[in-house]
Amino acid sequence: MAKIAFILLCHKDPDAIIKQAQSLTAVGDYISIHFDARAKPEAYRKIRNALDDNPNVTFAHKRIKCGWGEWSLVEATIYAVQSAVEAFPRATHFYMLSGDCMAIKSAEYAHEFLDRRDCDYVESFDYFQSDWIKTGWKEERLIYRHWFNERTQKRRFYAMFEIQKRLGLTREIPQDIEVMIGSQWWCLRRRTIEWILDFIKQRRDVMRFFATTWIPDETFFQTLVRHLVPEHEIQSRTLTFLMFTDYGLPVTFYNDHYDLLLSQDFLFARKISPEALQLKERLGSLYSAKGVNFQISNEGRSLYKFLTGKGRIGRRFAPRFWETESTLGRERELLIVVCKKWHVAKRLVSRIRQQTNVPCIEYLFNEEQTDLPDMGGIQSTLGKRHRHRRSLMRMLFDYFDSDRMVVCMDPGNLDLLEDFCRDRATTRLLEVNCTFTDDYLIGHAMRVGLAGERTPQETLERLLPTIRNDIVHESDRIRDAEFENHLRIREEDSIEVNAAALASFLSIAPEQALEIARTDHLFAD
């Protein structure tokens, strides 16, 4: 059975560290603590006095001052790992934690989880080929030497970088090393840890290289694991649930996140707010609990993205010149069906196609698999379709050899609607308003990743009003835009009323529009 030795790097809040150590060791697991040498001596003494008598607690054999982005973080980790290996011969796994981490599963669950697969859990992506680094330096982290702290010694840090760059003082990466990158929150088997410690003793050249790289805690262990362990024994993921904002800052969890955290497919989470006392108390008692049934739904990241995105409805970048200066053509008519229930819109345009022979294209800006002709690659991904939207539409008009075309769009695509409605072509909108039952909204939440099969009912009940309000908000924004030629059909309206709107939208005879409005089960789920 798995027994975990936690490697804890921390620098503040001695009371929280003591509670964390007591909670994790109460079930028979171990912990090795490195408390930053920059911290106040009395804080360290308080931790030692409280935990020295606990046989499942040890301390790094050497304390050093740590700084963000420095080699010191890796060095402190190595010292804590060395002490743990020596003190806890029965430990099977070594799990990296910070003082801001807390368990979101019980020890019983964690041990069973680790026993299922004989592997290491560490994010480990190709440094140069992956997009793990979103912005900023990439190769500069490695090929130049970094002796100073970027945050506390900024002028020296960048002055040394500029000198090396000007003089061409780059260096080679050790030839047999393929640098990898990923989260520093890993869980490694004992055998892997022992291999790493042996490697450290034998390869001083690799140690010297990483010691002057920038942010090596994201590359050192990740690279060594890939270098030493067969690929099939590595799971390239972290077992610690963490998220980042658009600005690269860690998301902080509060008291009302308890149910969300427990439903994620992770063993720990960070960062827990220091003020979230109720959350800390509940999670603190969770690790030693027995017989807890965890319903894993794992929608945390997509749910966070959905909820935080509600306040950012402006366009972040200006339209590209080929979009603003080009046009679909004055003589053309673009007919846009806007509907949140995609299957209803598809049912409607299928009937329009049968009755009018007007080319109809379903959700080409929302569904990758939409059936489109080959347009030289411009249609191959959703990203390309959005970037080259007007070019794509012109090519589709040409392909179908038609001056009229019907397309479906989601109400959330307001930027597309605004763009096309500004065009010199004639653009008409048909908004299809449907009713939304709770069952439909739950299914919608599952389809878009906001919930899963095992999402607790209480979570769904709290989520449904937000989704419903979001749908209403999208419709309100379309109306507020005051588009010309904006028509609506509604589920609660009569067939005759909807037929009149369809006749205006499609410029067809009332009898033909009535046939379309009578489509069997048009609004059915």
Secondary structure as UniProt FT lines:
FT   STRAND          4..10
FT   HELIX           14..25
FT   TURN            26..28
FT   STRAND          30..35
FT   TURN            37..38
FT   HELIX           41..51
FT   TURN            52..53
FT   TURN            55..56
FT   STRAND          57..59
FT   TURN            68..69
FT   HELIX           72..87
FT   TURN            89..90
FT   STRAND          93..98
FT   TURN            99..100
FT   STRAND          102..103
FT   HELIX           107..116
FT   STRAND          120..121
FT   STRAND          125..126
FT   TURN            127..129
FT   HELIX           140..143
FT   TURN            150..152
FT   HELIX           154..167
FT   TURN            175..176
FT   STRAND          180..181
FT   STRAND          187..189
FT   HELIX           190..202
FT   HELIX           204..211
FT   HELIX           216..218
FT   HELIX           220..228
FT   HELIX           231..233
FT   STRAND          234..235
FT   STRAND          240..241
FT   TURN            246..247
FT   HELIX           255..257
FT   HELIX           258..262
FT   STRAND          268..269
FT   TURN            274..275
FT   HELIX           277..286
FT   TURN            287..288
FT   HELIX           300..308
FT   HELIX           309..311
FT   HELIX           321..324
FT   TURN            330..331
FT   STRAND          333..339
FT   HELIX           342..356
FT   STRAND          360..361
FT   TURN            364..366
FT   TURN            368..369
FT   TURN            376..379
FT   HELIX           382..387
FT   HELIX           389..400
FT   STRAND          404..409
FT   TURN            411..412
FT   HELIX           414..421
FT   STRAND          426..433
FT   HELIX           438..447
FT   TURN            448..449
FT   TURN            453..454
FT   HELIX           457..480
FT   TURN            481..482
FT   TURN            484..485
FT   STRAND          486..490
FT   TURN            491..492
FT   HELIX           495..506
FT   HELIX           510..517
FT   TURN            520..523
//
